[in-house]
Amino acid sequence: MLGLIAWRLPQVAATLLILSLAAWFAIGLMPGDPVSLALTTDPRLTAADVARLTALYGLDQPLWTRWLSWAGGVLRGEFGYSRLFARPVVEVLLPALRSTLVLLGAALLLSAATGVALGALAALRPRWRVAVDTVAVLGQAAPVFWLAILAILLFAVTLGWLPAGGASDTGWPDEARFLLLPVTTLAVHGLAAYARHTASAMAEVLTQPFITAARARGAGGGRIAWRHAFPNAAVPVLAIAAVDVGALVSGALVTETVFARPGMGKLLFDAVMGNDYNLALLCLLLVAAVTMLATLLADLGQHALDPRLG
């Protein structure tokens, strides 16, 4: 397992490096720049002001040179200031990252628990397999933004049970009301993969000789399912969890936009549109790092459950 960590961490670092370079050039080649935006908002700026701002933002230097300067600062722990918020980037990012991680964690737990339960039901009760597969296909096929809009129309507009978006000003437990719709929307899209793969994996394991032996020894259905079958079926399910985290991250950015939640989705959009290099790059790198580290944790879980993998 230590060998896997030693092998994967350099890959994560190299991927983040390449991603930062590609994103830097993509943002740098977009129309407009901070000085042009400043001129748009304040036409009274003089030529001297423009020259000073150009030098301040490093726009008089090539993109490659500016990226090297930025990367060197990041390696020293200096993430710079956000041009849009006039505050250190870390101060702007931390509240948004915390909000997004809460949304992701709750959606991942709900989708995994519900999906695994439905998959186990389909494997143990074959007559339920068609119904579970139908729910899984519909959940996987429906776009996240469409599910979010339907949830708002039904539970916020029509029934008035839950808020349509935003976040609570009073903290917990009122924040749970604001989280319920976005978390459920993300979980519905994610549980489909868990349900289908859990059903297939457990159905295969339940045909193995050691399950027949456990039944012959008088083991009950619940013990066979969760003590014997599920631990052996969990290896492919963890592989799905690694892929699901990436889908949840991208889905969370969309969901936060639809539900107007103050998370990484809106922050990243504002940073890119405002040519805020420091903020946009760190947002992208954090999103990528969360995805890759979650994949690494899923791989470590697979190796722990099945040492034969490595």
C-alpha positions as semicolon CSV with decimal commas, in nm:
position;residue;x (nm);y (nm);z (nm)
1;M;0,000;0,000;0,000
2;L;0,287;0,238;0,074
3;G;0,424;0,156;-0,268
4;L;0,093;0,257;-0,425
5;I;0,100;0,590;-0,240
6;A;0,462;0,651;-0,343
7;W;0,370;0,573;-0,704
8;R;0,050;0,778;-0,722
9;L;0,145;1,098;-0,538
10;P;0,405;1,204;-0,800
11;Q;0,140;1,140;-1,067
12;V;-0,101;1,368;-0,880
13;A;0,165;1,639;-0,855
14;A;0,252;1,612;-1,226
15;T;-0,115;1,625;-1,325
16;L;-0,173;1,936;-1,116
17;L;0,133;2,099;-1,270
18;I;0,016;2,030;-1,626
19;L;-0,339;2,138;-1,542
20;S;-0,221;2,467;-1,393
21;L;-0,015;2,541;-1,705
22;A;-0,303;2,459;-1,942
23;A;-0,555;2,659;-1,738
24;W;-0,320;2,957;-1,709
25;F;-0,278;2,981;-2,085
26;A;-0,651;2,919;-2,147
27;I;-0,748;3,207;-1,915
28;G;-0,469;3,426;-2,049
29;L;-0,589;3,383;-2,409
30;M;-0,948;3,477;-2,324
31;P;-1,068;3,815;-2,453
32;G;-1,021;4,095;-2,204
33;D;-0,778;4,139;-1,917
34;P;-0,783;4,310;-1,576
35;V;-0,670;4,643;-1,721
36;S;-0,939;4,639;-1,990
37;L;-1,200;4,559;-1,727
38;A;-1,071;4,843;-1,511
39;L;-1,098;5,083;-1,805
40;T;-1,454;4,968;-1,866
41;T;-1,560;5,036;-1,508
42;D;-1,363;5,364;-1,478
43;P;-1,301;5,546;-1,810
44;R;-1,123;5,827;-1,623
45;L;-0,807;5,616;-1,591
46;T;-0,509;5,790;-1,746
47;A;-0,233;5,641;-1,957
48;A;-0,008;5,646;-1,651
49;D;-0,271;5,452;-1,454
50;V;-0,295;5,195;-1,734
51;A;0,084;5,154;-1,744
52;R;0,098;5,113;-1,366
53;L;-0,181;4,853;-1,364
54;T;-0,021;4,668;-1,656
55;A;0,304;4,639;-1,464
56;L;0,121;4,549;-1,141
57;Y;-0,059;4,255;-1,302
58;G;0,249;4,153;-1,503
59;L;0,065;4,197;-1,832
60;D;0,380;4,343;-1,988
61;Q;0,544;4,001;-1,956
62;P;0,486;3,681;-2,160
63;L;0,233;3,430;-2,031
64;W;0,508;3,174;-1,972
65;T;0,705;3,411;-1,749
66;R;0,396;3,505;-1,551
67;W;0,309;3,137;-1,498
68;L;0,660;3,061;-1,371
69;S;0,632;3,349;-1,128
70;W;0,292;3,227;-1,009
71;A;0,407;2,863;-0,973
72;G;0,714;2,971;-0,778
73;G;0,494;3,165;-0,538
74;V;0,263;2,866;-0,489
75;L;0,560;2,640;-0,406
76;R;0,661;2,894;-0,139
77;G;0,307;2,897;-0,001
78;E;0,230;3,240;-0,146
79;F;-0,102;3,222;-0,331
80;G;-0,135;3,592;-0,396
81;Y;-0,434;3,824;-0,378
82;S;-0,771;3,803;-0,548
83;R;-0,821;4,096;-0,783
84;L;-1,200;4,068;-0,761
85;F;-1,224;4,057;-0,382
86;A;-0,909;4,256;-0,290
87;R;-0,825;3,993;-0,029
88;P;-0,577;3,706;-0,003
89;V;-0,689;3,415;-0,223
90;V;-0,687;3,169;0,069
91;E;-0,928;3,386;0,269
92;V;-1,169;3,391;-0,026
93;L;-1,137;3,019;-0,099
94;L;-1,171;2,859;0,243
95;P;-1,540;2,940;0,309
96;A;-1,636;2,835;-0,045
97;L;-1,431;2,515;-0,020
98;R;-1,589;2,430;0,314
99;S;-1,938;2,476;0,170
100;T;-1,862;2,259;-0,134
101;L;-1,701;1,982;0,073
102;V;-2,007;1,967;0,300
103;L;-2,230;1,935;-0,008
104;L;-2,005;1,672;-0,166
105;G;-1,963;1,468;0,152
106;A;-2,336;1,459;0,226
107;A;-2,424;1,370;-0,134
108;L;-2,158;1,097;-0,148
109;L;-2,276;0,936;0,176
110;L;-2,642;0,951;0,072
111;S;-2,583;0,819;-0,280
112;A;-2,352;0,539;-0,161
113;A;-2,578;0,425;0,124
114;T;-2,897;0,436;-0,084
115;G;-2,737;0,286;-0,394
116;V;-2,573;-0,001;-0,206
117;A;-2,899;-0,077;-0,023
118;L;-3,096;-0,083;-0,350
119;G;-2,829;-0,296;-0,517
120;A;-2,828;-0,544;-0,231
121;L;-3,208;-0,561;-0,247
122;A;-3,195;-0,637;-0,619
123;A;-2,934;-0,910;-0,564
124;L;-3,114;-1,075;-0,271
125;R;-3,464;-1,035;-0,412
126;P;-3,440;-1,089;-0,791
127;R;-3,802;-0,984;-0,844
128;W;-3,694;-0,630;-0,747
129;R;-3,411;-0,625;-1,002
130;V;-3,614;-0,470;-1,285
131;A;-3,749;-0,192;-1,062
132;V;-3,404;-0,111;-0,923
133;D;-3,248;-0,112;-1,270
134;T;-3,523;0,121;-1,395
135;V;-3,464;0,368;-1,112
136;A;-3,088;0,348;-1,171
137;V;-3,114;0,411;-1,545
138;L;-3,349;0,707;-1,498
139;G;-3,127;0,857;-1,229
140;Q;-2,813;0,816;-1,437
141;A;-2,970;0,953;-1,754
142;A;-3,123;1,266;-1,603
143;P;-2,892;1,573;-1,618
144;V;-2,806;1,725;-1,281
145;F;-2,930;2,073;-1,374
146;W;-3,265;1,927;-1,490
147;L;-3,312;1,738;-1,164
148;A;-3,224;2,054;-0,972
149;I;-3,481;2,262;-1,160
150;L;-3,752;1,996;-1,109
151;A;-3,671;1,980;-0,737
152;I;-3,702;2,359;-0,705
153;L;-4,031;2,368;-0,895
154;L;-4,184;2,086;-0,691
155;F;-4,057;2,132;-0,335
156;A;-3,988;2,506;-0,325
157;V;-4,232;2,668;-0,567
158;T;-4,533;2,432;-0,570
159;L;-4,527;2,281;-0,220
160;G;-4,325;2,551;-0,045
161;W;-4,161;2,300;0,189
162;L;-3,798;2,397;0,132
163;P;-3,602;2,707;0,025
164;A;-3,525;2,732;-0,347
165;G;-3,158;2,816;-0,291
166;G;-2,898;3,012;-0,103
167;A;-2,760;2,938;0,241
168;S;-2,868;2,996;0,598
169;D;-2,755;3,304;0,789
170;T;-2,808;3,136;1,126
171;G;-2,600;2,820;1,070
172;W;-2,706;2,473;1,179
173;P;-2,964;2,325;1,205
174;D;-3,138;2,571;0,970
175;E;-2,863;2,513;0,711
176;A;-2,985;2,154;0,675
177;R;-3,305;2,286;0,512
178;F;-3,099;2,469;0,250
179;L;-2,880;2,164;0,189
180;L;-3,158;1,909;0,149
181;L;-3,250;1,984;-0,213
182;P;-2,897;2,019;-0,358
183;V;-2,770;1,714;-0,168
184;T;-3,064;1,500;-0,279
185;T;-3,026;1,619;-0,639
186;L;-2,662;1,515;-0,647
187;A;-2,731;1,188;-0,466
188;V;-3,006;1,079;-0,707
189;H;-2,767;1,114;-0,997
190;G;-2,493;0,924;-0,813
191;L;-2,683;0,637;-0,654
192;A;-2,762;0,483;-0,995
193;A;-2,407;0,358;-1,048
194;Y;-2,385;0,220;-0,694
195;A;-2,716;0,035;-0,727
196;R;-2,636;-0,133;-1,059
197;H;-2,280;-0,235;-0,973
198;T;-2,367;-0,352;-0,622
199;A;-2,648;-0,566;-0,764
200;S;-2,421;-0,723;-1,026
201;A;-2,129;-0,778;-0,789
202;M;-2,339;-0,926;-0,508
203;A;-2,538;-1,146;-0,747
204;E;-2,209;-1,293;-0,870
205;V;-2,070;-1,341;-0,519
206;L;-2,392;-1,508;-0,399
207;T;-2,329;-1,792;-0,649
208;Q;-1,986;-1,873;-0,504
209;P;-1,923;-2,199;-0,314
210;F;-1,838;-2,028;0,016
211;I;-2,187;-1,869;0,020
212;T;-2,341;-2,213;-0,030
213;A;-2,128;-2,341;0,257
214;A;-2,242;-2,053;0,481
215;R;-2,604;-2,133;0,404
216;A;-2,541;-2,500;0,483
217;R;-2,404;-2,399;0,824
218;G;-2,734;-2,225;0,895
219;A;-2,626;-1,864;0,847
220;G;-2,918;-1,622;0,811
221;G;-2,988;-1,408;0,506
222;G;-2,868;-1,086;0,667
223;R;-2,541;-1,241;0,784
224;I;-2,477;-1,393;0,441
225;A;-2,547;-1,063;0,268
226;W;-2,344;-0,825;0,483
227;R;-2,086;-1,050;0,648
228;H;-1,993;-1,271;0,352
229;A;-2,125;-1,132;0,024
230;F;-2,087;-0,756;0,052
231;P;-1,719;-0,744;0,164
232;N;-1,629;-0,946;-0,146
233;A;-1,851;-0,732;-0,370
234;A;-1,719;-0,406;-0,225
235;V;-1,402;-0,402;-0,437
236;P;-1,574;-0,313;-0,767
237;V;-1,811;-0,081;-0,578
238;L;-1,511;0,117;-0,450
239;A;-1,391;0,152;-0,807
240;I;-1,727;0,313;-0,887
241;A;-1,684;0,543;-0,586
242;A;-1,357;0,671;-0,734
243;V;-1,531;0,759;-1,061
244;D;-1,838;0,891;-0,881
245;V;-1,637;1,150;-0,688
246;G;-1,527;1,312;-1,013
247;A;-1,886;1,320;-1,137
248;L;-2,005;1,458;-0,804
249;V;-1,745;1,736;-0,814
250;S;-1,855;1,851;-1,159
251;G;-2,219;1,804;-1,062
252;A;-2,168;2,005;-0,744
253;L;-2,039;2,303;-0,942
254;V;-2,356;2,295;-1,155
255;T;-2,581;2,234;-0,855
256;E;-2,432;2,524;-0,661
257;T;-2,500;2,752;-0,956
258;V;-2,865;2,641;-0,991
259;F;-2,931;2,661;-0,616
260;A;-2,727;2,984;-0,577
261;R;-2,509;2,833;-0,306
262;P;-2,191;3,023;-0,213
263;G;-1,946;2,747;-0,305
264;M;-1,662;2,673;-0,543
265;G;-1,888;2,667;-0,850
266;K;-1,990;3,033;-0,836
267;L;-1,646;3,138;-0,718
268;L;-1,474;2,963;-1,010
269;F;-1,719;3,113;-1,260
270;D;-1,665;3,465;-1,124
271;A;-1,288;3,422;-1,121
272;V;-1,270;3,304;-1,483
273;M;-1,506;3,574;-1,609
274;G;-1,314;3,840;-1,418
275;N;-0,968;3,721;-1,531
276;D;-0,871;3,671;-1,168
277;Y;-0,575;3,440;-1,239
278;N;-0,477;3,368;-0,879
279;L;-0,828;3,278;-0,769
280;A;-0,926;3,084;-1,084
281;L;-0,610;2,873;-1,085
282;L;-0,631;2,780;-0,720
283;C;-1,003;2,693;-0,756
284;L;-0,926;2,460;-1,048
285;L;-0,633;2,298;-0,871
286;L;-0,833;2,238;-0,554
287;V;-1,119;2,077;-0,750
288;A;-0,872;1,854;-0,936
289;A;-0,682;1,768;-0,617
290;V;-1,001;1,666;-0,435
291;T;-1,097;1,440;-0,726
292;M;-0,756;1,274;-0,755
293;L;-0,710;1,226;-0,381
294;A;-1,056;1,069;-0,356
295;T;-0,957;0,831;-0,636
296;L;-0,639;0,744;-0,446
297;L;-0,837;0,675;-0,128
298;A;-1,073;0,447;-0,322
299;D;-0,776;0,257;-0,464
300;L;-0,629;0,219;-0,114
301;G;-0,964;0,084;0,006
302;Q;-0,966;-0,170;-0,277
303;H;-0,616;-0,288;-0,184
304;A;-0,714;-0,314;0,181
305;L;-1,018;-0,530;0,097
306;D;-0,833;-0,743;-0,160
307;P;-0,455;-0,767;-0,099
308;R;-0,420;-0,964;-0,423
309;L;-0,449;-0,634;-0,613
310;G;-0,103;-0,530;-0,506
